[in-house]
Amino acid sequence: MRNVTILGSTGSIGLNTLNVIEKHPDRFCVVALTAYSNVDLLAQQAIKFKVKHAVIGDEALYEDLKAALSGHEISCAAGEEAIVEATRIPADITMAAIVGMAGLPSLMAAIEQGGFIALANKEPLVAAGAQVLEVVERSGATLLPVDSEHNAIFQVFEKDNANAIERLILTASGGPFRDWSFEEMEKATPEQAVAHPNWTMGAKISVDSASMMNKALEVIEAHYLFEMPADKIEVLVHPQSVIHSMVEYNDGSVLSQMGASDMCTPITNILGWPRRIATPGEKLDLSKMSNLSFEQVDNARFPSIQMAYDALNSGQAACVSMNAANEIAVAAFLSHKIAFLDIYKIIREVLDKQETAPLKSLNDVFSYDKVARDIAESLIH
Ligand SMILES: NC(=O)c1ccc[n+]([C@@H]2O[C@H](COP(=O)([O-])OP(=O)(O)OC[C@H]3O[C@@H](n4cnc5c(N)ncnc54)[C@H](OP(=O)(O)O)[C@@H]3O)[C@@H](O)[C@H]2O)c1
């Protein structure tokens, strides 16, 4: 029996994680759940899975959560610090599934506890990779990648042959605007951007997929997770999303992991790891596939990926700026304040305007991230 805590249980990854757990009541016990504002769903989940503790991020919702849980033996709390505190309840696996940099404090606190960390929340690693890995090293925690591409690489990554790896090849669906012209993308609405052809995901990552900023973040994520230099990480567009990523070795072998476009597969893989357990999700039926295709990224229409390489080559500060500017720009796009292509303009401007700085500590990262957000906000209002 593994005890599991889910940070961000009401989101897309959180829901899929609970689906997997529900299929294996003899293997998993949920100890704590956190959400930000969806108090009703959080309370339902907490009651259904008989958790010990539930936390709502928005302090104004504390009384609502308390009322919803009354009569049940579930303790509750509210606020950002309470989310961090929830990671201190002993758990064998913590699923980090909060969206954005908001997940960094609880991710760090979970890593400090040691144990298995199922990492879906990629933004903290993109911005604070050096600091995250330092704490992993110190605490002895094991970082397990949930992102489908990194999970695919994880499944075919031969640690003992790491120096025989020539390339990590991250596949990208190309998102909903893969074939769109600049003119069409200029007019793209949030509704069109979140309508991903292959995956059902939260709003922020869906927009990131449309701009291919998701793949940009994933290049940086792969750099930290697999300790690979930028020039050994490539991106290839694979519209069918069947091959989730590949590792090319120097003997010419290219190993890949395939599966349906269903996050239950990587989540199940990580929750069960190192054993293989059954997924409640979709299975791949290759007989129904007439074609698996691959193409280069069009860097003119999707400048995001080159931005990630430039940021990696420039240093951690640029990764922080890029991620922070993207978070602000995506939120502004989702609230109809800016056009889709403004996302790139805002990121570029923040990268240009913010002077680079050495980031020696987590506090340095938070301060630098805050300045990047302020610059991005100033470009919107
Ligand atoms: N969705 C996918 O298929 C997928 C695949 C690979 C990687 N990821 C990564 O996984 C992470 C989660 O993605 P998602 O699509 O599941 O996001 P999502 O559906 O938007 O869910 C986000 C979760 O985080 C909570 N949350 C939001 N803001 C918060 C804050 N300020 N403080 C604390 N909690 C907060 C939300 O609570 P409320 O519901 O109460 O707002 C929700 O539980 C992202 O980093 C994403 O890039 C997602």
The ligand as a Tripos MOL2 file, in Angstrom:
@<TRIPOS>MOLECULE
LIG
   48    52     1     0     0
SMALL
NO_CHARGES

@<TRIPOS>ATOM
      1 N1         -2.9520   18.3020  -18.1550 N.am      1 LIG1
      2 C1         -2.0460   17.5320  -18.7080 C.2       1 LIG1
      3 O1         -2.3660   16.6390  -19.4710 O.2       1 LIG1
      4 C2         -0.5810   17.7430  -18.4110 C.ar      1 LIG1
      5 C3          0.3800   16.9680  -19.0590 C.ar      1 LIG1
      6 C4          1.7110   17.1260  -18.7260 C.ar      1 LIG1
      7 C5          2.1070   18.0620  -17.7830 C.ar      1 LIG1
      8 N2          1.1470   18.8340  -17.1770 N.ar      1 LIG1
      9 C6          1.5830   19.8280  -16.1910 C.3       1 LIG1
     10 O2          0.9330   19.5530  -14.9490 O.3       1 LIG1
     11 C7          0.6130   20.7540  -14.2660 C.3       1 LIG1
     12 C8         -0.8910   20.7740  -14.0000 C.3       1 LIG1
     13 O3         -1.5740   20.8480  -15.2430 O.3       1 LIG1
     14 P1         -3.1470   20.6650  -15.3570 P.3       1 LIG1
     15 O4         -3.4340   20.6690  -16.8020 O.co2     1 LIG1
     16 O5         -3.5790   19.5350  -14.5060 O.co2     1 LIG1
     17 O6         -3.6360   22.0640  -14.7210 O.3       1 LIG1
     18 P2         -5.0990   22.4540  -14.2620 P.3       1 LIG1
     19 O7         -6.1070   21.5290  -14.8340 O.co2     1 LIG1
     20 O8         -5.2410   23.9040  -14.4940 O.co2     1 LIG1
     21 O9         -5.0530   22.1760  -12.6610 O.3       1 LIG1
     22 C9         -4.2040   22.9220  -11.8320 C.3       1 LIG1
     23 C10        -4.3600   22.4910  -10.3760 C.3       1 LIG1
     24 O10        -3.5690   23.3800   -9.5700 O.3       1 LIG1
     25 C11        -4.4280   24.1010   -8.6580 C.3       1 LIG1
     26 N3         -3.9460   25.4690   -8.5910 N.ar      1 LIG1
     27 C12        -4.1050   26.4410   -9.5180 C.ar      1 LIG1
     28 N4         -3.5030   27.5790   -9.1130 N.ar      1 LIG1
     29 C13        -2.9760   27.3170   -7.8960 C.ar      1 LIG1
     30 C14        -2.2660   28.1070   -6.9410 C.ar      1 LIG1
     31 N5         -1.9660   29.3820   -7.1570 N.pl3     1 LIG1
     32 N6         -1.8800   27.5140   -5.7860 N.ar      1 LIG1
     33 C15        -2.1770   26.2090   -5.5410 C.ar      1 LIG1
     34 N7         -2.8630   25.4170   -6.3900 N.ar      1 LIG1
     35 C16        -3.2480   25.9680   -7.5690 C.ar      1 LIG1
     36 C17        -5.8270   24.0010   -9.2490 C.3       1 LIG1
     37 O11        -6.8160   24.1730   -8.2270 O.3       1 LIG1
     38 P3         -8.3070   24.7120   -8.6280 P.3       1 LIG1
     39 O12        -8.9090   23.6620   -9.5310 O.co2     1 LIG1
     40 O13        -9.0020   24.7860   -7.3240 O.co2     1 LIG1
     41 O14        -8.0980   26.0130   -9.3110 O.co2     1 LIG1
     42 C18        -5.7850   22.5880   -9.8390 C.3       1 LIG1
     43 O15        -5.9700   21.6480   -8.8170 O.3       1 LIG1
     44 C19         1.0900   21.9020  -15.1660 C.3       1 LIG1
     45 O16         2.3550   22.3160  -14.7590 O.3       1 LIG1
     46 C20         1.1770   21.2580  -16.5450 C.3       1 LIG1
     47 O17         2.1450   21.8580  -17.3730 O.3       1 LIG1
     48 C21        -0.1650   18.6910  -17.4650 C.ar      1 LIG1
@<TRIPOS>BOND
     1     1     2 1
     2     2     3 2
     3     2     4 1
     4     4     5 ar
     5     4    48 ar
     6     5     6 ar
     7     6     7 ar
     8     7     8 ar
     9     8     9 1
    10     8    48 ar
    11     9    10 1
    12     9    46 1
    13    10    11 1
    14    11    12 1
    15    11    44 1
    16    12    13 1
    17    13    14 1
    18    14    15 2
    19    14    16 1
    20    14    17 1
    21    17    18 1
    22    18    19 2
    23    18    20 1
    24    18    21 1
    25    21    22 1
    26    22    23 1
    27    23    24 1
    28    23    42 1
    29    24    25 1
    30    25    26 1
    31    25    36 1
    32    26    27 ar
    33    26    35 ar
    34    27    28 ar
    35    28    29 ar
    36    29    30 ar
    37    29    35 ar
    38    30    31 1
    39    30    32 ar
    40    32    33 ar
    41    33    34 ar
    42    34    35 ar
    43    36    37 1
    44    36    42 1
    45    37    38 1
    46    38    39 2
    47    38    40 1
    48    38    41 1
    49    42    43 1
    50    44    45 1
    51    44    46 1
    52    46    47 1
@<TRIPOS>SUBSTRUCTURE
     1 LIG1         1 GROUP 0 **** ****
